[in-house]
Amino acid sequence: MNKLNTLISSVIGILVLSFFALIVFVSILGENHRIDDLATGFFNDLKDGNYNKLCPVLNLPDTGTDECMDRLFLLELSMLSRFSLLEKNNYTLVITRDHFWLPFLTSDRVEVGIAMTEKKKNMFEEWMARFENDDRIEGFMSVERRGGQWVIEKIRFDESTLASTIKEMEKTVDVNRYILKSEKGYTLQPNDIDFKALTPSEKRLFEYSLRKISGTNSQQKN
């Protein structure tokens, strides 16, 4: 009888320990997924033109509102160009981390790599894209855990392949082509616009300029 009680107690103990281990694993897995969610949220805001949320995280010294918005616009344009998605309305992010975060065992700073691919139809295709696409910008984003929360510490504009694309984009796309900042707002530039003849990057610039005039892209709080 004592042996049976001991066996039952051991089984119950193992089950309890397994249950708590599962809870801890799921919690840690959730924290790692929050890193992915942070990166996804950044690109969702970038795509939607929510620059008022993104400008503060860039840590750019002495950067005015328009300069920050223009830089974010060129960043998105360069990323889309880098992955041949300028003519696409949507895309799927392929997110990688330089390590799996474990509390007390690994660094609280994680480097996030980014790739973009055509929009996938379902979660399985999105998951498979991680293995199909090895052409990514490594260390595009650095995130840190502060006060129990993940925050973006840095966006690496100077990453070699991205920096060269941004530099080339700055040469070919004049952000002041359609509007120019003035004391009272913006001044429309004299341009004959044949929308059908515009390149994909020029169309995006035109749409971006319209959003600036309408105040959709604004860093100022209501």
LUMNU-75280 format. One line per field, with one value per residue: residue number from 1; x negated, y negated, z of N, C-alpha, C, O in turn. Coordinates in pm, 1 decimal. Atoms other than C-alpha are relative to their C-alpha. Layout:
// LUMNU-75280
pos	NUM/...
n_xx	X/...
n_yy	Y/...
n_zz	Z/...
ca_xx	X/...
ca_yy	Y/...
ca_zz	Z/...
c_xx	X/...
c_yy	Y/...
c_zz	Z/...
o_xx	X/...
o_yy	Y/...
o_zz	Z/...
END
This chain:
// LUMNU-75280
pos	1/2/3/4/5/6/7/8/9/10/11/12/13/14/15/16/17/18/19/20/21/22/23/24/25/26/27/28/29/30/31/32/33/34/35/36/37/38/39/40/41/42/43/44/45/46/47/48/49/50/51/52/53/54/55/56/57/58/59/60/61/62/63/64/65/66/67/68/69/70/71/72/73/74/75/76/77/78/79/80/81/82/83/84/85/86/87/88/89/90/91/92/93/94/95/96/97/98/99/100/101/102/103/104/105/106/107/108/109/110/111/112/113/114/115/116/117/118/119/120/121/122/123/124/125/126/127/128/129/130/131/132/133/134/135/136/137/138/139/140/141/142/143/144/145/146/147/148/149/150/151/152/153/154/155/156/157/158/159/160/161/162/163/164/165/166/167/168/169/170/171/172/173/174/175/176/177/178/179/180/181/182/183/184/185/186/187/188/189/190/191/192/193/194/195/196/197/198/199/200/201/202/203/204/205/206/207/208/209/210/211/212/213/214/215/216/217/218/219/220/221/222
n_xx	-82.5/90.1/63.0/-101.5/-13.7/121.9/-8.2/-102.0/55.6/103.7/-68.0/-63.2/107.8/50.1/-103.3/-2.2/120.6/-15.7/-99.0/65.0/101.4/-73.5/-41.2/119.9/39.5/-97.0/23.0/123.2/-30.4/-79.7/87.7/74.7/-93.1/-24.9/103.2/-52.6/-113.3/54.4/50.0/-116.6/-67.2/79.0/-23.1/-140.1/-5.3/72.5/-86.1/-118.1/40.7/-13.5/134.8/-1.2/39.4/130.5/110.7/70.1/85.8/116.6/112.7/75.2/23.2/-39.4/-74.7/-130.6/-112.0/4.0/120.9/-23.2/-98.0/64.3/94.3/-79.1/-54.0/109.1/30.9/-97.5/20.1/123.3/-26.4/-83.1/85.6/99.1/-61.9/-78.8/-141.4/-51.6/-128.4/-93.2/-72.3/18.3/113.6/17.6/130.5/72.8/71.4/91.3/68.2/134.7/-4.1/-125.2/17.5/-28.5/25.8/118.8/97.9/43.3/-1.3/-129.1/5.2/-16.5/12.0/-108.1/19.6/-125.8/-14.2/-137.5/-36.2/-138.4/-97.8/-33.2/-143.1/-37.7/107.2/97.0/88.3/83.4/99.7/92.6/81.5/120.6/100.9/17.4/62.8/119.9/44.6/-60.0/84.2/31.3/17.5/-69.9/-58.8/42.5/-102.9/47.0/-103.0/11.0/-116.1/-91.8/-58.7/92.4/-4.6/96.3/114.6/66.0/-20.9/134.8/3.3/134.5/30.4/65.2/-85.2/-111.3/52.3/26.3/-129.4/-55.3/78.5/-41.1/-137.0/7.0/44.7/-100.0/-130.4/4.9/-117.4/-60.8/-40.7/-137.5/-29.3/116.7/-34.5/0.8/-27.3/-140.5/-38.2/68.2/-21.6/-4.8/98.5/-59.3/28.8/-102.1/-1.0/-68.4/7.4/23.7/139.4/89.2/58.2/-55.5/52.6/-56.8/-139.1/2.7/39.5/-115.2/-96.9/59.9/-10.1/-139.9/-24.4/65.3/-83.1/-125.2/30.7/-8.7/132.4/30.9/63.6/-55.0/-112.5/-124.3
n_yy	120.6/115.1/14.3/54.5/140.9/67.9/6.8/99.8/131.3/32.0/32.3/131.0/99.5/16.1/69.5/140.0/63.1/10.5/105.1/129.0/15.7/37.2/139.8/83.4/-5.7/78.1/140.5/41.9/0.0/119.9/116.8/3.5/40.9/144.1/66.3/-2.3/92.2/135.7/26.1/6.9/126.4/108.0/5.3/38.1/145.4/57.5/-13.7/84.1/139.0/44.9/45.3/58.6/-105.5/-56.5/96.2/-0.4/-116.5/1.1/62.2/85.0/128.8/124.8/-33.7/63.7/-86.2/-39.7/-79.0/-134.0/-64.5/-30.2/-109.5/-121.9/-30.4/-54.4/-131.7/-95.2/-10.1/-75.7/-139.1/-57.8/-13.9/-104.5/-131.7/-0.1/3.9/135.1/-3.4/-80.1/74.4/-64.0/-91.7/-78.8/16.6/-117.9/53.8/-92.9/54.2/-56.5/-105.4/-21.4/63.6/-75.2/86.7/-23.8/-84.2/65.1/145.6/67.3/73.1/-94.5/57.4/-51.7/6.4/20.1/-18.1/18.2/-83.5/21.1/-37.4/-142.4/-25.2/-51.9/-4.1/-102.9/58.1/98.4/-74.8/-59.3/107.1/13.8/-93.6/17.5/128.5/29.1/132.9/89.9/103.2/-45.9/105.4/122.9/63.4/-47.5/18.3/-26.2/-22.2/100.7/1.0/-106.9/24.7/10.6/129.9/15.9/80.5/62.0/-45.4/11.6/61.0/-9.1/-136.3/22.1/-17.6/94.7/135.8/24.7/12.7/130.0/102.6/-0.5/49.2/145.0/59.5/-14.8/49.4/131.3/8.2/132.5/13.3/45.7/103.7/55.8/55.4/145.8/50.5/-20.3/-137.9/-55.9/64.2/-96.9/19.7/-9.2/-128.4/-67.5/-135.9/-105.6/-105.6/-128.4/-7.4/1.9/-126.8/-38.8/84.6/133.9/-6.7/-0.4/134.5/87.2/-31.5/46.9/145.7/33.8/-25.0/107.6/119.6/-20.2/-13.5/-139.7/-28.4/111.7/-38.7/81.8/-61.4/74.5
n_zz	0.0/-5.3/131.0/89.6/-34.9/46.0/146.2/33.3/-34.6/99.3/126.0/-17.6/-3.1/137.3/76.6/-45.4/52.2/145.4/24.1/-21.5/104.7/121.2/-16.2/16.5/140.8/77.8/-33.4/67.5/143.0/23.1/-5.3/125.2/105.3/-14.7/79.9/136.7/4.0/-1.7/134.9/88.3/-29.0/58.9/144.2/21.2/-16.1/112.9/116.7/-18.4/-14.5/-139.6/-34.7/-133.6/-93.2/34.2/-8.3/-129.1/-24.9/88.6/-69.6/91.4/-64.9/66.9/119.8/5.4/36.8/140.2/26.2/-52.8/87.7/127.9/-18.1/-13.9/132.2/80.4/-55.4/52.4/144.1/21.3/-36.5/105.5/117.4/-30.5/14.6/124.9/-37.6/19.5/70.2/-78.8/-103.1/-129.2/-4.3/-122.2/-63.2/-47.5/-116.3/-67.5/-117.5/-9.8/-101.0/-71.2/-131.0/-121.5/-115.3/-82.5/68.8/124.2/-2.3/14.2/127.2/110.1/133.9/82.9/144.3/72.3/143.8/46.0/112.9/41.3/-102.1/-4.6/-11.5/-131.6/-99.4/36.7/101.1/-68.9/-77.1/95.4/58.8/-82.5/47.5/143.6/29.3/-78.5/41.0/-97.8/-59.2/-135.0/-99.3/39.9/-118.1/-131.7/-102.0/-136.1/-101.4/-105.4/-88.8/35.2/131.1/112.3/68.1/109.2/-43.3/114.7/137.5/54.2/132.3/55.9/45.3/129.8/117.8/-9.8/15.8/141.5/66.7/-38.9/68.0/139.9/3.9/-20.4/125.4/105.3/-45.4/-63.0/-88.2/17.7/139.5/13.2/-99.0/-67.7/-130.2/-7.1/-134.0/-33.9/26.2/116.4/129.1/108.7/104.9/134.6/64.2/79.2/-53.4/73.5/-101.4/65.2/44.8/-115.9/-44.5/-131.0/-107.0/17.3/-45.6/-146.1/-41.0/20.3/-105.2/-125.2/-0.1/-27.9/-142.4/-74.8/13.1/-74.1/-141.5/-42.2/-56.5/-88.6/-125.1/-105.2/-70.1/8.7
ca_xx	0.0/-282.7/-446.7/-120.9/-83.2/-443.7/-387.8/-70.6/-246.1/-535.0/-301.1/-107.0/-433.4/-556.3/-224.3/-229.6/-589.2/-509.0/-207.8/-413.0/-693.1/-436.1/-304.4/-657.8/-737.4/-416.6/-488.2/-842.8/-719.1/-463.5/-733.7/-935.9/-627.9/-580.2/-908.5/-757.2/-441.9/-651.9/-823.3/-491.4/-335.4/-620.9/-565.3/-186.8/-229.5/-482.2/-240.1/50.3/-154.7/-128.4/-453.0/-342.1/-398.4/-721.9/-925.6/-994.0/-1153.8/-1409.6/-1625.3/-1725.9/-1891.5/-1740.6/-1498.6/-1197.7/-855.3/-885.0/-1238.8/-1134.4/-829.2/-1036.4/-1295.2/-1029.9/-870.1/-1205.8/-1268.3/-945.0/-1007.9/-1359.0/-1239.5/-970.3/-1224.3/-1478.9/-1228.8/-1065.8/-729.7/-680.4/-384.7/-218.8/46.6/-36.9/-312.7/-410.0/-691.8/-951.8/-1088.6/-1393.1/-1564.2/-1932.3/-1842.4/-1549.3/-1500.4/-1520.2/-1488.7/-1815.0/-1994.2/-2012.3/-2056.8/-1758.3/-1861.9/-1749.6/-1850.8/-1563.5/-1612.5/-1350.5/-1255.2/-946.1/-765.5/-441.2/-132.1/-73.4/271.4/260.2/54.0/-106.3/-243.5/-366.7/-544.6/-701.8/-827.8/-1076.3/-1256.2/-1209.2/-1356.6/-1716.0/-1750.9/-1691.0/-1824.4/-1995.3/-1984.5/-1739.8/-1589.1/-1723.5/-1470.7/-1526.7/-1328.4/-1267.5/-1041.3/-890.4/-807.9/-976.2/-1063.5/-1236.4/-1583.8/-1710.4/-1625.2/-1948.5/-1937.1/-2313.1/-2290.1/-2500.1/-2247.1/-1964.5/-2179.0/-2283.0/-1919.7/-1809.1/-2092.5/-1992.6/-1627.2/-1715.4/-1882.4/-1589.0/-1296.0/-1266.8/-1038.4/-974.9/-866.2/-496.9/-490.2/-735.0/-726.0/-636.2/-579.1/-201.1/-201.3/-287.1/-324.2/-219.2/-495.8/-409.6/-387.1/-195.1/-88.9/-2.9/82.9/78.2/-277.0/-415.9/-651.9/-548.6/-780.0/-647.6/-288.2/-373.9/-544.5/-237.3/-7.5/-247.4/-249.4/131.9/134.4/-109.8/111.6/423.2/242.8/280.8/-94.2/-147.3/-371.3/-172.8/76.4/443.0
ca_yy	0.0/-235.9/-162.9/-240.2/-568.6/-658.4/-579.3/-786.8/-1076.2/-1055.3/-1054.3/-1349.9/-1533.8/-1472.1/-1588.6/-1906.0/-1982.6/-1913.1/-2144.6/-2429.9/-2366.3/-2390.0/-2718.6/-2860.1/-2743.5/-2892.3/-3219.2/-3237.6/-3146.9/-3427.1/-3677.6/-3581.0/-3620.9/-3970.7/-4062.0/-3956.7/-4152.4/-4462.3/-4435.4/-4368.8/-4669.4/-4890.6/-4797.4/-4825.2/-5181.8/-5250.5/-5123.8/-5321.8/-5641.2/-5654.4/-5848.6/-6018.1/-5682.0/-5595.6/-5916.5/-5904.2/-5557.5/-5656.1/-5860.1/-6100.0/-6413.4/-6752.8/-6599.8/-6812.3/-6671.9/-6674.5/-6538.3/-6244.4/-6170.9/-6190.3/-5955.4/-5702.1/-5727.5/-5667.2/-5376.5/-5206.0/-5282.6/-5139.9/-4824.7/-4766.0/-4826.8/-4596.6/-4308.0/-4397.6/-4487.9/-4845.6/-4743.1/-4538.8/-4671.6/-4425.3/-4191.1/-3933.4/-3999.6/-3730.1/-3797.0/-3630.2/-3677.1/-3630.0/-3420.0/-3275.1/-3488.2/-3308.1/-3499.8/-3524.9/-3306.0/-3517.2/-3884.3/-4118.3/-4272.7/-4090.0/-4166.5/-4127.2/-4045.3/-4140.5/-4017.4/-4091.3/-3865.0/-3865.1/-3836.0/-3477.5/-3318.4/-3156.7/-3105.9/-2788.2/-2971.9/-3252.6/-2997.9/-2825.5/-3162.3/-3162.9/-2869.6/-2967.6/-3317.4/-3361.2/-3704.3/-3929.0/-4239.2/-4102.2/-4313.7/-4560.3/-4630.2/-4606.8/-4550.7/-4553.7/-4435.7/-4721.5/-4703.8/-4378.4/-4521.0/-4492.4/-4825.4/-4920.1/-5043.5/-5114.9/-5094.0/-5030.9/-5274.9/-5225.3/-4851.5/-4812.7/-4672.1/-4892.4/-5206.4/-5169.1/-5122.7/-5430.5/-5634.7/-5531.4/-5603.7/-5953.9/-6019.0/-5902.0/-6022.7/-6392.6/-6416.2/-6783.0/-6710.1/-6782.3/-6995.6/-7218.4/-7311.2/-7677.4/-7900.9/-7853.4/-7488.2/-7360.0/-7509.8/-7306.4/-7263.0/-7325.6/-6978.2/-6815.8/-6480.7/-6190.8/-5935.2/-5646.6/-5731.9/-5749.1/-5478.3/-5277.4/-5484.1/-5811.4/-5701.5/-5631.4/-5970.4/-6144.5/-5966.1/-6045.5/-6413.8/-6423.9/-6272.8/-6538.4/-6818.4/-6669.7/-6626.9/-6248.0/-6214.1/-6431.0/-6410.8/-6668.5/-6555.0/-6650.6
ca_zz	0.0/86.6/-247.9/-428.1/-240.2/-320.6/-689.5/-700.0/-525.6/-771.6/-1071.4/-932.6/-865.6/-1219.5/-1365.2/-1152.4/-1250.5/-1616.9/-1596.8/-1451.0/-1703.3/-1983.3/-1845.0/-1826.1/-2181.9/-2323.3/-2141.2/-2279.3/-2626.7/-2598.9/-2504.3/-2811.6/-3031.8/-2887.4/-3055.5/-3388.2/-3305.6/-3236.2/-3575.5/-3749.7/-3577.4/-3693.0/-4056.3/-4024.8/-3896.8/-4172.3/-4437.9/-4288.8/-4257.6/-3877.8/-3852.2/-3529.4/-3358.5/-3538.0/-3535.0/-3158.3/-3180.0/-3445.0/-3207.3/-3483.8/-3339.9/-3428.3/-3675.3/-3771.9/-3848.2/-4227.4/-4224.9/-4009.7/-4225.5/-4543.6/-4401.0/-4302.2/-4646.0/-4813.9/-4576.9/-4680.3/-5047.0/-5023.0/-4847.7/-5111.1/-5387.1/-5219.6/-5231.7/-5567.9/-5412.6/-5532.1/-5745.7/-5471.0/-5234.4/-4960.9/-4850.2/-4591.8/-4346.7/-4283.2/-3934.5/-3780.4/-3443.5/-3368.9/-3064.5/-2875.3/-2565.5/-2230.7/-1902.8/-1704.8/-1962.2/-2278.2/-2357.5/-2321.6/-2654.1/-2968.0/-3324.7/-3569.4/-3936.8/-4194.4/-4538.0/-4743.6/-4984.3/-5177.3/-4958.7/-4851.5/-4850.5/-4507.1/-4191.4/-4324.4/-4630.0/-4403.4/-4183.9/-4485.3/-4613.1/-4323.7/-4485.1/-4848.2/-4819.2/-4704.9/-4868.8/-4571.0/-4401.1/-4093.2/-3779.0/-3933.0/-3592.3/-3238.1/-2960.5/-2585.0/-2288.2/-2045.8/-1745.5/-1865.2/-2209.5/-2549.9/-2711.3/-3036.2/-2945.5/-3296.2/-3664.9/-3851.8/-4144.0/-4188.8/-4261.1/-4575.9/-4825.1/-4696.0/-4680.6/-5043.5/-5149.6/-4952.8/-5101.2/-5453.1/-5377.2/-5254.1/-5590.3/-5798.2/-5585.5/-5502.6/-5199.8/-5288.2/-5643.3/-5583.0/-5268.0/-5084.9/-4717.8/-4659.4/-4356.6/-4372.2/-4473.7/-4820.3/-5164.8/-5466.6/-5720.3/-6089.0/-6240.9/-6521.7/-6379.2/-6604.7/-6338.3/-6585.7/-6689.5/-6335.2/-6217.5/-5907.6/-5686.4/-5835.1/-5769.8/-5408.3/-5382.1/-5523.7/-5278.5/-4992.7/-5090.8/-5088.0/-4739.6/-4620.0/-4752.5/-4595.1/-4263.7/-4262.0/-4206.6/-3903.2/-3602.7/-3412.6/-3150.8/-3174.1
c_xx	-85.6/-66.5/96.5/18.6/-119.9/2.5/99.2/-52.6/-104.7/62.1/63.4/-105.2/-53.9/99.3/5.2/-120.6/9.0/95.6/-64.0/-107.8/65.8/43.1/-118.1/-41.5/92.7/-19.5/-122.9/21.6/80.8/-83.9/-82.6/89.1/32.2/-106.4/45.3/115.5/-46.8/-50.2/115.7/74.2/-72.9/30.9/146.1/16.4/-70.0/88.1/119.8/-34.5/17.0/-135.3/-7.0/-38.7/-143.3/-115.7/-72.0/-96.0/-128.3/-123.3/-88.7/-18.6/44.7/74.6/138.6/104.9/-10.6/-120.2/18.7/98.8/-63.0/-93.9/73.6/60.0/-107.0/-42.3/95.5/-20.9/-121.9/18.7/82.3/-81.2/-99.0/56.9/98.2/150.1/63.1/137.8/104.3/66.5/-18.5/-115.0/2.7/-141.2/-58.3/-94.1/-87.6/-63.8/-137.1/-11.6/139.3/-18.0/41.4/-33.4/-119.2/-109.1/-53.9/11.7/141.7/3.0/2.0/-8.7/101.5/-31.9/134.3/-16.8/146.3/23.8/144.9/95.8/35.9/148.1/41.3/-122.2/-105.0/-99.0/-92.1/-111.6/-105.6/-92.7/-128.2/-114.1/-29.9/-81.9/-119.2/-61.5/66.7/-100.3/-23.1/-19.2/65.7/47.9/-60.0/111.9/-58.9/117.7/-24.3/127.0/104.4/67.0/-109.5/18.6/-104.2/-111.1/-63.7/49.7/-131.1/2.6/-134.8/-39.1/-37.4/94.7/116.6/-47.2/-25.1/129.9/63.5/-72.7/39.4/141.7/3.3/-41.3/111.0/137.0/-18.4/125.4/70.8/51.8/138.8/37.4/-128.9/45.7/-11.9/34.0/142.6/47.6/-80.3/36.3/-2.7/-102.9/68.0/-43.1/119.1/-5.6/84.3/-10.9/-31.0/-145.7/-98.7/-53.8/61.8/-50.2/55.8/145.7/6.1/-40.1/117.2/104.1/-49.9/12.1/141.9/32.2/-64.1/85.0/126.1/-22.5/10.5/-131.1/-38.3/-60.8/59.0/121.0/124.1/26.7
c_yy	-125.2/-25.2/-63.0/-149.6/-80.8/-18.3/-106.6/-141.1/-43.4/-41.6/-138.5/-110.5/-29.3/-79.1/-148.6/-75.3/-21.1/-113.2/-138.1/-26.7/-42.6/-145.2/-93.6/-4.3/-84.5/-149.1/-54.2/-7.2/-124.0/-125.7/-12.5/-42.0/-148.7/-81.8/-7.8/-98.9/-145.1/-39.0/-13.6/-131.6/-118.9/-13.6/-30.5/-151.3/-70.0/0.5/-94.5/-148.3/-55.3/-45.7/-63.4/102.0/44.9/-96.7/2.6/115.9/-3.3/-60.7/-80.8/-137.0/-117.1/24.9/-63.4/96.8/50.2/88.6/143.4/75.6/39.8/119.5/133.5/42.0/63.6/137.7/104.6/22.0/86.3/147.9/69.7/21.5/114.6/139.2/6.2/1.6/-137.2/-1.5/81.9/-87.3/59.2/98.7/76.9/-23.9/135.5/-49.9/108.1/-71.1/65.2/102.8/8.2/-53.0/92.5/-88.3/47.7/80.7/-64.5/-151.2/-53.4/-89.3/103.7/-74.5/68.6/-20.7/-6.1/34.1/-21.7/91.5/-27.8/55.0/147.4/19.7/43.5/7.6/104.6/-53.4/-104.8/69.0/59.2/-104.9/-22.6/87.3/-18.7/-123.9/-23.7/-134.2/-102.0/-104.9/38.7/-120.2/-130.8/-77.9/60.6/-27.1/37.4/19.1/-97.2/0.6/103.9/-16.1/-4.7/-135.1/-1.2/-92.5/-73.8/61.6/-27.0/-49.4/21.9/142.9/-5.3/11.3/-97.6/-141.8/-33.4/-17.7/-133.9/-112.2/-11.1/-55.4/-151.7/-72.1/-1.7/-56.6/-131.5/-19.1/-134.6/-21.0/-62.8/-111.4/-44.0/-62.9/-151.8/-43.1/31.2/143.1/58.6/-80.4/107.5/-36.3/11.4/128.4/44.2/147.9/91.2/124.8/136.4/18.7/3.9/139.6/37.2/-87.6/-141.4/-4.2/-4.4/-136.9/-96.8/21.4/-47.7/-151.2/-45.6/21.0/-108.7/-127.0/11.6/14.7/141.3/45.0/-117.1/51.7/-78.7/67.5/-87.1/-71.3
c_zz	0.0/-135.1/-99.8/25.4/-49.2/-151.5/-43.2/26.7/-102.3/-132.6/7.8/-1.4/-138.4/-84.9/36.8/-54.7/-151.5/-35.8/15.7/-104.7/-130.9/5.6/-22.8/-147.0/-86.3/24.4/-71.3/-150.8/-36.1/0.1/-127.5/-116.6/8.9/-73.7/-145.2/-15.4/-3.7/-138.5/-98.6/18.8/-59.9/-148.7/-33.4/11.0/-115.6/-124.4/8.6/14.8/140.2/53.7/138.5/106.6/-21.8/18.4/134.7/20.4/-82.9/63.6/-94.0/62.3/-86.8/-130.6/6.5/-50.3/-143.1/-30.6/46.6/-88.9/-132.6/12.5/14.1/-133.9/-88.3/50.2/-56.5/-149.9/-31.3/32.5/-108.7/-127.7/17.4/-25.4/-116.8/26.3/-21.7/-65.6/74.8/107.1/138.8/-8.0/130.9/53.0/37.9/108.7/61.4/118.6/12.9/111.7/60.9/140.9/113.4/119.6/81.7/-71.0/-127.5/13.2/-15.5/-123.6/-112.8/-132.2/-92.3/-147.7/-71.3/-147.6/-34.0/-119.4/-37.4/105.0/-10.0/31.0/139.9/90.8/-34.5/-103.0/61.6/78.1/-92.0/-62.2/78.8/-52.9/-148.3/-33.2/91.6/-39.4/90.9/46.2/145.4/92.7/-39.0/121.5/126.1/99.4/135.4/93.5/115.2/83.1/-35.8/-134.8/-106.5/-68.2/-111.7/46.2/-117.2/-130.1/-72.5/-144.8/-68.7/-38.8/-147.6/-119.6/1.2/-24.7/-146.2/-77.6/31.0/-72.5/-146.5/-14.8/17.4/-128.0/-104.7/38.1/75.3/83.9/-11.8/-141.7/-13.6/97.8/68.4/130.7/-2.2/141.9/44.9/-24.0/-112.9/-124.0/-107.5/-105.9/-137.6/-70.5/-84.2/37.5/-87.7/86.7/-61.0/-39.9/116.9/29.5/135.6/115.0/-9.0/44.6/152.1/53.2/-12.3/109.9/136.1/11.7/30.5/147.9/85.4/-2.5/84.8/149.6/51.4/61.5/87.1/128.7/116.7/61.6/-16.2/131.3
o_xx	-57.1/-86.2/57.2/27.8/-105.4/-35.4/71.9/-32.3/-112.1/18.5/52.2/-84.3/-77.9/60.6/20.0/-107.2/-32.4/74.1/-44.9/-127.0/11.2/33.7/-105.6/-74.5/47.1/-8.2/-120.0/-25.9/58.0/-60.0/-105.5/44.2/65.1/-80.4/32.3/126.0/14.3/-25.3/114.6/117.4/-10.6/52.8/174.4/85.7/-25.4/94.8/164.1/54.9/33.9/-188.3/-114.0/-87.4/-208.5/-225.7/-194.9/-191.2/-217.2/-235.4/-211.3/80.6/20.5/48.3/215.7/73.8/-5.2/-109.5/-22.7/76.8/-39.7/-101.9/28.9/64.6/-81.2/-83.8/52.4/-17.1/-119.3/-33.4/52.7/-65.1/-123.4/-14.9/184.2/223.9/170.2/215.7/212.9/4.3/9.5/-159.9/77.2/-238.4/13.1/-190.9/-42.1/-77.3/-154.8/-107.5/217.3/-106.0/149.8/-144.0/-132.0/-219.4/-168.0/71.8/224.2/98.2/-80.4/54.9/108.2/-58.1/233.5/-115.5/233.9/-65.5/217.6/65.2/72.1/212.0/153.8/-234.3/-223.1/-219.3/-208.5/-225.4/-224.3/-204.6/-226.7/-231.4/-135.4/-142.1/-102.5/-171.2/176.5/-220.6/64.3/-75.7/18.0/44.5/-76.8/163.1/-146.4/226.0/-127.6/237.4/224.2/156.4/-221.9/131.0/-206.6/-85.8/-114.1/73.9/-179.3/-5.9/-142.8/-152.9/31.6/101.8/156.9/19.9/3.1/137.1/119.6/-10.2/52.2/171.1/83.2/-0.6/121.3/218.3/-79.6/234.4/185.2/76.7/160.8/119.4/-225.4/145.9/-111.0/63.9/166.6/162.9/-197.6/145.9/-94.6/-113.3/156.7/-159.2/234.3/-108.2/206.2/-111.2/-98.9/-193.5/-218.3/15.9/122.2/27.3/81.2/190.2/89.7/11.7/139.1/156.8/28.0/43.0/161.5/105.4/-8.4/101.5/167.2/72.7/1.9/-132.2/-83.2/-17.5/28.2/198.8/114.9/127.7
o_yy	-222.3/-139.4/-145.1/-228.7/-192.5/-123.5/-185.8/-232.1/-160.4/-137.7/-219.1/-216.6/-144.6/-166.4/-234.6/-187.3/-124.6/-186.2/-226.1/-140.9/-124.4/-217.1/-195.2/-111.1/-160.6/-229.3/-164.4/-99.6/-185.7/-215.9/-123.3/-112.5/-211.3/-194.3/-111.9/-168.8/-229.0/-150.1/-101.6/-193.4/-213.6/-124.1/-90.8/-212.8/-175.1/-98.8/-148.8/-232.3/-176.0/11.1/-70.0/65.1/92.4/-54.7/-3.7/102.8/79.2/-35.1/-76.3/-201.5/-120.2/-40.1/-35.6/206.2/170.7/184.1/237.4/192.3/150.1/203.6/235.7/160.8/163.3/223.0/209.7/135.3/168.4/234.6/182.8/122.4/191.2/229.1/94.1/79.8/-165.4/-94.4/106.3/-177.4/-6.3/134.2/44.2/-18.9/223.5/-120.5/219.9/-193.4/181.4/179.8/-86.9/-8.1/150.7/-141.8/165.9/93.7/-38.9/-202.1/6.0/-164.8/195.2/-178.1/191.3/-132.6/49.9/-3.0/-8.0/114.4/-93.0/152.5/197.1/-66.7/17.2/-21.1/85.7/-30.1/-115.7/22.2/56.0/-73.8/-72.1/52.7/21.8/-131.7/-49.8/-168.2/-149.8/-92.4/20.6/-222.3/-237.9/-200.9/182.2/-138.8/123.3/-35.4/-92.0/-15.2/80.6/61.1/-47.0/-176.1/66.6/-208.0/-185.0/182.0/-140.2/29.1/22.1/166.6/-69.7/-80.7/-147.3/-218.2/-144.8/-98.7/-198.0/-206.8/-121.4/-126.3/-219.3/-185.9/-94.6/-86.3/-134.5/-37.0/-148.7/-134.4/-144.1/-197.5/31.9/-134.4/-206.2/41.1/58.3/175.5/91.5/-135.1/189.1/-151.8/94.8/144.1/32.0/213.5/76.8/196.1/218.5/131.3/24.3/239.7/-48.2/-123.5/-204.0/-104.1/-73.6/-180.8/-179.5/-74.7/-97.4/-202.9/-142.7/-57.9/-147.1/-193.3/-84.3/12.9/164.3/114.1/-219.6/153.0/-51.7/132.5/-209.1/-140.3
o_zz	-70.1/-176.8/-182.7/-68.6/-98.7/-203.0/-133.4/-53.7/-139.8/-195.9/-84.6/-60.1/-174.3/-162.5/-50.0/-104.1/-203.8/-132.5/-68.2/-146.4/-204.9/-93.9/-91.2/-198.7/-171.7/-68.2/-126.1/-216.9/-140.2/-80.1/-176.0/-207.0/-91.8/-116.3/-209.8/-116.1/-69.9/-185.1/-184.7/-78.4/-107.8/-198.3/-137.0/-69.9/-161.5/-196.8/-92.6/24.2/157.8/149.1/199.0/213.5/71.2/54.3/137.7/97.2/-62.0/19.6/-84.4/96.2/-207.4/-231.7/98.3/-97.3/-167.3/-107.5/-21.2/-121.4/-182.1/-77.0/-38.0/-166.0/-155.9/-28.2/-104.0/-198.0/-122.9/-37.6/-147.0/-196.3/-75.8/-69.0/-122.3/-33.7/32.1/-44.4/22.4/163.3/239.2/-117.0/223.2/-22.4/86.2/80.5/85.4/119.1/-23.7/115.4/56.0/214.4/111.8/126.3/113.5/-17.8/-166.2/107.8/-85.0/-143.2/-115.9/-151.7/-99.3/-191.7/-24.6/-211.2/51.4/-201.0/37.6/173.7/-116.7/91.0/182.3/48.7/-5.3/-91.3/23.1/79.6/-59.6/-102.8/24.1/-38.4/-197.1/-140.3/210.8/5.0/62.2/23.3/230.2/53.5/-1.4/122.7/135.4/106.8/145.4/71.9/182.0/30.8/-19.6/-169.4/-79.2/-97.1/-103.3/80.5/-102.1/-138.9/-73.2/-239.2/-191.5/-79.3/-226.7/-201.1/-104.0/-93.9/-190.2/-170.1/-57.8/-120.3/-199.5/-110.9/-47.3/-151.5/-184.9/-49.5/182.1/29.5/31.6/-182.6/-103.3/65.9/77.8/133.4/-50.9/226.6/162.6/4.5/-95.6/-135.7/-113.3/-147.3/-155.7/-108.0/-42.5/19.8/-96.2/82.7/0.6/-53.1/96.3/12.6/200.6/203.6/93.9/101.1/210.2/155.9/76.3/165.9/217.5/119.0/103.6/207.6/188.2/100.0/150.1/227.7/172.0/163.4/35.7/183.5/232.8/-8.1/-29.6/144.7
END
